[in-house]
Amino acid sequence: MIQEALNYIESKINEHFRLAYGTDEDIALLNSVVNPDGTLPAENRNKLVLSLIKMEEETMKPYYQQQRRTKTGEYLQEELTSRYNIGLLLTSNFDTYNESLKFIEAGLRYFKENAVFVKTVYADIPASIENLEVQEARLDYNQMETIWSTLGARYQLSVVYKLRVVGLQTEAKRVSEIDSVKVKE
């Protein structure tokens, strides 16, 4: 579900850039900012790079469960959704500073105009995803510096977004005894 969400965001940004700039080339690229050996990936050159930098499951789980009784009298506890908060780093990696500014601004503008992706509006959203919400993470200078230090790379023009992924869940677990549920016969 997470990879599908990130691939979907990448494809939507590229679709927008193709229309806005009249190019056939993909400008956005889902990739790491730095290789494991510390070198910069060659494929990142002249790209707006999208990188996953943080991932956490949302902890308000009790509100996302439901219990129901089957025809045989057993109870099933269903996980209605799974929710993840993802830190998404957009890095403008272009040969010139002006191009970097142009595309980081284009990325900012795109997410301002498209902050929520839901199935009712975006029919092409992956089947495992109910919706995606994008909001800019408000980070100060020290927090950005920490991110780049942790990545082991020199700072590049970038912005961090919080991507909230809500996925569909179909698993049901058998519950042998539920104290709070009373069934009238």
Steps between C-alpha positions, in 0.01 A plus 500: 500500500779747584698432183178530300427836666848637426493373141157658455619839631804479268278426199257783581781756534654382172161522329468859628853594386443351153191719457649812662840491327421313178764235557493127430766431763414414860624780727403343834683187611433276799850421625739537789696824524826316558624147426596270789868560416453877541507591131224691325283292265567598139132457413410785741670758277255763377210345692264589780580205726233358733640302793340321791675624815260392773216254539275434797171327549231724646436403861129580542413140410193441722301732277582300189356166613154353485348181639221307337315174559501237228208270411660223709500721811872564503637851525751644261709805573576684178779744441323761291805691386871526550643849521858613459670835529792532262771762489555581132806704405485693171850591384560721201818361342568708188821627341408864553358667806229671293375163371505365856291796617260460209426134572490519881249783460304292248495213752378733776230641276390152388447380857321823597253438218480120557513445875251211508470203264174305540342230284195712420719761326801291390367182343853372433602487868627148584233255621674442835485872588193681624657846496823700523542830679805723449604782728823692530701411810597814683869443569747759621858537379645265765252224420582520127870496581447188712318325214781573253768399752317175568479431128875554472467756223557869448195719513304549181195716443221297656173487688344231721138392476291284729314249286210331677409171334168336582476150362222248481529194721300183451630271774264376768608328824283263698414625845404229748356725769404864503381635834354827375270354234156373602291325241123487531352175385 
